[in-house]
Every structure is written in structure tokens, then in C-alpha cells.
Amino acid sequence: MSLQGEPSLDQIDDYNNNESPEKRRTVRLVIIGILIVGALYALVKYNFSSPSDYVGTVENPGINTAKP
């Protein structure tokens, strides 16, 4: 049962490993780009998100655990 004007799977150019080399290259570049951006984001987040060592508030000063 197919809708009017809807192609079957055999009529689609990319079906059953018939993709063009350009499409394969584009998909690979997109995946590699996403992985690189994710790795850069993880590195920046890991290196620049250190929490403060100060424990307390302005009203109730706590202990400063930072080394002198």
C-alpha cells in the first residue's frame, strides 16, 4: 500500500547502500565535526569549571579551605 506519488524503497537513490560518495563524505564530516565540537566543549568545561573553596555566606562566614 503506497500513497499516491510516494516512491517505493527501490526507487530511492540512497536505499540498500547506493549512496553517492559525496553523501557518505558529508555524513562522515558532520559526525567528525560533532565529535570535535563535543570534545572541545568537554575540555573547556573540565578545565574552567572549578568550584570555589569558600564555605559560608556573608552573614555567616565559614571556613576558607584555600591553601595560603
C-alpha positions in Angstrom: 0.0 0.0 0.0 1.7 3.2 -1.1 0.3 6.7 -1.2 -0.2 8.4 -4.5 3.2 9.7 -5.7 5.2 8.1 -2.9 8.2 6.3 -4.2 9.0 2.7 -3.1 12.2 1.8 -1.4 13.7 0.5 -4.6 13.1 3.9 -6.3 15.0 5.8 -3.7 18.6 6.6 -4.7 20.1 6.0 -1.2 18.4 2.7 -0.5 20.5 -0.5 0.0 24.0 1.1 0.2 23.6 3.0 -3.0 24.6 6.4 -1.6 26.8 8.6 -3.6 30.4 9.1 -2.3 29.7 12.7 -1.8 26.8 12.0 0.6 29.0 9.5 2.5 31.8 12.0 2.9 29.3 14.7 4.0 27.8 12.4 6.7 31.3 11.4 7.9 32.4 15.1 8.1 29.3 16.1 10.0 29.8 13.2 12.5 33.6 14.1 12.9 32.7 17.8 13.3 30.2 17.0 16.1 32.7 14.8 17.9 35.4 17.5 17.7 33.0 20.2 19.0 31.9 17.9 21.8 35.5 17.1 22.8 36.3 20.8 22.8 33.3 21.6 24.9 34.2 18.8 27.4 37.8 20.1 27.7 36.7 23.7 28.3 34.0 22.6 30.8 36.5 20.4 32.6 39.3 23.0 32.8 37.4 26.1 33.6 34.6 25.0 35.9 36.3 24.7 39.3 34.0 25.4 42.2 35.0 27.9 44.9 36.6 26.5 48.0 34.9 29.1 50.2 32.3 27.6 52.6 29.9 30.1 54.1 27.8 33.2 53.4 28.2 36.9 54.0 26.1 36.7 57.2 27.7 33.5 58.5 31.4 33.4 57.4 32.6 29.9 57.1 36.0 28.3 56.7 38.2 29.2 53.8 39.8 26.0 52.6 42.0 27.5 50.0 45.7 27.0 50.7 47.6 30.2 51.6 
